[in-house]
Amino acid sequence: MPEPVLADSVTKLGPDAAGAVLVTGSHGGVYAACLARRAGCRAAIFNDAGVGLDCAGIGGLDWLEAHAMAAAAIDHLSADIGNAAQMLARGTVSHANARARALGVRRGMPCAEAALLLAPAEIPQGPVEPLAESRRELEPEGAVRRLVLVDSAALVEPSDAGQVVVTGSHGALFGGDPKNALKVDAALALFNDAGGGAGTTRLPALQARGVAAATVAAASARIGDACSTWQDGVISACNEAAAALGGKPGMAARELVARALEKRR
């Protein structure tokens, strides 16, 4: 039986994902689920990212059920988000959609066992509905820089350097590579902490580049939704550069964003 394809981020899938069972370190939100479906995966296993506000960390499982794909999520306490190999080696299932349950996937099951059970799943067929806009740029009145809202950090563009970048992505440094922390040096970058633990490891990597960065608590904002990070999020952790802007745990994310938009550097 073929081995599952491992991907620390669902945004970096190659052609080998088509027809394979995917184990990805990405959260199980709708945006990530859509990428797995568009890649032609047979089935997918995500990290539940602490589940979070409105169960956004596993929202992609129901979305994939409606799009004919079996899917499950791994408990973020059993394996670090952003680390597919660790998920396969020691992760345990926390949630599964109906298609995955029909194949025998159950809560508490080792990830490796779940991946084997998903191997006979039928490859989904048919079109994939387009998602709502995943990237927005705003120029708030009186601001000295732009506010860039991206549901995935993969959508950051070179022109976003020096701007305030608010993402729906988790704050884990996937692949352990500091270059993956953010594509550009922003004035401020916000992420979701995916329940804590590894979910804040981008912050020191960005501090080393002089980039202010913070996370919002998964329970306060929908992971995968940049607007929720900005409007609903409550800061859970800051690096030193973000603290210098006045950031601190318990602060509303929109307040820290406002300070970064207005402060000249």
N, C-alpha and C positions, 0 to 999 in steps of 0.2 A: 504494500500500500504506500503511495507517495507521501513523502514528508510534507508537513505544512510549510507554507511560505512565511517567513518571519520578516516583519517590517516595523522598525521602531516608530515610524510615522507613516500613516496611510497616505500622506501627501507625496511620498517618494516610492510609489509602487512601480515595478518594472513589468515587462511582458510576461514574466514567469508567474504573475499573480492570476492571470486568466486561467480559469478552470481549476484553481487550487483552493484549498482551505487556507485562509489567511489568519495569522495570529499577529495582531498589531498592537503596539504600545499606545496608540491613539485612544482618546476617549470614545465612548459609544454614542456620541450625539449624532444628530441627523446629517450634518455636513460630512462628517467622517464616514458615516454609513453610505451616503450617496457616492463618495469617491470609491469605496469598495465595490459597490454595485456597478458603477461605470467601468471599473477595471475588469469586470467579467469574472470576479471571484465566485467560487462554488458556494462558499460559506465563509463566515468571518467571526473572529473572537476579538473583542475589544477590552480595554480597561474601563471599569465602571466609574472612575474618576470621582469616587466618593458619592456618586449618584446625584447629590446636589439639589439645587432649587428646581422645582417642577420636574424632578427626575430627569433632568436634561442629560446627565451623564450616560444614561441608557436609552434615551429617546430614539436612537437610531434602530434599536431592536424591533420596535413596533413598525417603524418606517420600512425596514427591510422585510418584515412579515408581509406587509402590503405589496411589496415588490418582489415577492417570491424567493426570498433568500433566508436560509437558516442562519441564525446569529446568536451569540452569547456574549456575556461580559464577565470579566474576572474581578474579584474583590480587590480593590486598591490596597487593602491592608495585607494581602497575601503576596503581592508582587508590585514593583514600582511601575507607575505609569511611564511611558516612553522607553520601556525596556522589554522588547518582545521575547528575547531569550530567557529572561528571568520569569516572565509570565508562563512560558511553556514549561520551564523547569520546576516551578514551585507554586504557580498561581492556582487558585481554586475558583470555580464558577460561582457567581452570585446571582446571575439572572440569565434567562434564556427565552427566546421567543417560541411560539407554538411549533414552528417548523423544526427548531432544534430539539425541543422536548419530545416531539414525535420520533426523533432518531435516538432518544435515550439520554440526552443531555440533562443533567440534574444539578440543582444547587449543592455546593460542597464538593463536587467532583473535581479531580485534578484537571488542569487545562489540557495536559497531554492526552488524557483519556477522552476528553470532550472533542479534541481535534480528530482523533481516530473515528469517533462515532459520526462526525460530520462528513467524513470522506465520501460516503455514498450519496450525499445530498445531490439533488438535481441542480444543474447549473441554471440559474434564472434566465429567463428569456423575456423579450419585450422591451419597449421603450422605458426610459427613466424620465420622470417629469422634472422640469427645470426647478431649481431652488430659487427662493427670493434672493434679491441682491445681497451679495456677501461682502461687498466693499463699498464704503461711502467716505467722501471727503467733505468736511465742513469747515467754514471759515467764520467762527463766532465773532460777533461785533466786538471790537476792541482788542482782539487777540493779536499777538505778534507772530503766531505760527498757526499752521493748520491742525485740525483734529482729524486723524485718520482712523476709521473704524473698520476693522477686518475680522470676520468671523474665524479666520485661520491665519496664523502668522505666515503661512506660505504665500499669502496674497500681498505681503509687503513688497513695495517697489523701490527702486533706487531713489526716486524722487521724494521718498518719505524720510530721508535722512534729515535730522534736525527738527522734525515735527513731533507732535504728540501722537503716539501709536497705541490705540486701545484694541486688544485682541480678545477673541473668544477662546484662544488656545490655552492649554495647560502650561504651567510655569516650569515643567521639568525639562532638563537639558537632555533631550533624546540623543542616544548614541554616545553620550559622554563627551561630545565634541563641542568646545566653547564656540566654534564658528556657527553652531546651530542655534545659539541663543536668540539671535535676531539678525536679519539680513543687513540691516543698516544701523548706524548710530543715531538713535532717536533722542529727542530732548527728554522724553519719558515714555516708558513702555509698560503696559499693564497686561497681566495674565490672570488666569483662574488657578487657584492652588490645588484643585483636583482632590480635595480632602486632606491635604498636608503631606508631610514626608518629602518625597522627591519632587513634589509639585511646586517647590520654590527654588530649585537648583539653577534656574537661569539667572537668578538675581545676582549671585556673586560673580558669575561669568560676565555679566553686563557691567557690574561695578568695576571690574578690571579694565573695561573699555571706557570708563567714565560715563556710562549711560545710567540715568536714573531709572529704576525699575521696581515694580511692586506687584503683589498678587492680591486678588480679592478672594474671600472665602467662598468655597463651592456652595455652601448653604445660602449664600446671599445673592448669587447671580447665576444665570443659566450658562453653563459651559458651552462653547461653540456659538455664543451670541454676544458680539462685541457691544451692541447697544445695551444689553443687560449688564455687562461688565461696567460700563460707564454710568448708567442710570440707577442700577440697583445695587451694585457691588459695595462691599464694605472691606476696607483694606485689612489683610491678615498678616502681611509681611512686607518689609521695605529693605532695599539696600541703602548704603550710606548716602548715595547721591539723591535718592528719593527722600530720605529723611531730611536732607539739607533743604529740600523744597517745602518741608513742613509735614511730610508724610509720616503717618504712624498707624499702628494697628487700631482698628475701631473707627477710623475716619471714613467718611463717605468717599467713594472713589471719585465722584463728580467734583468734590472739593479739591482733591489733589490734582485732578485734570485741569481745573480752572486755574490753579496756581501756576502750573507748568505752561499753560497757554499764554499767560500774561507776563511771566517772568522772562526778562531778557538775559541771555547768557553770553 
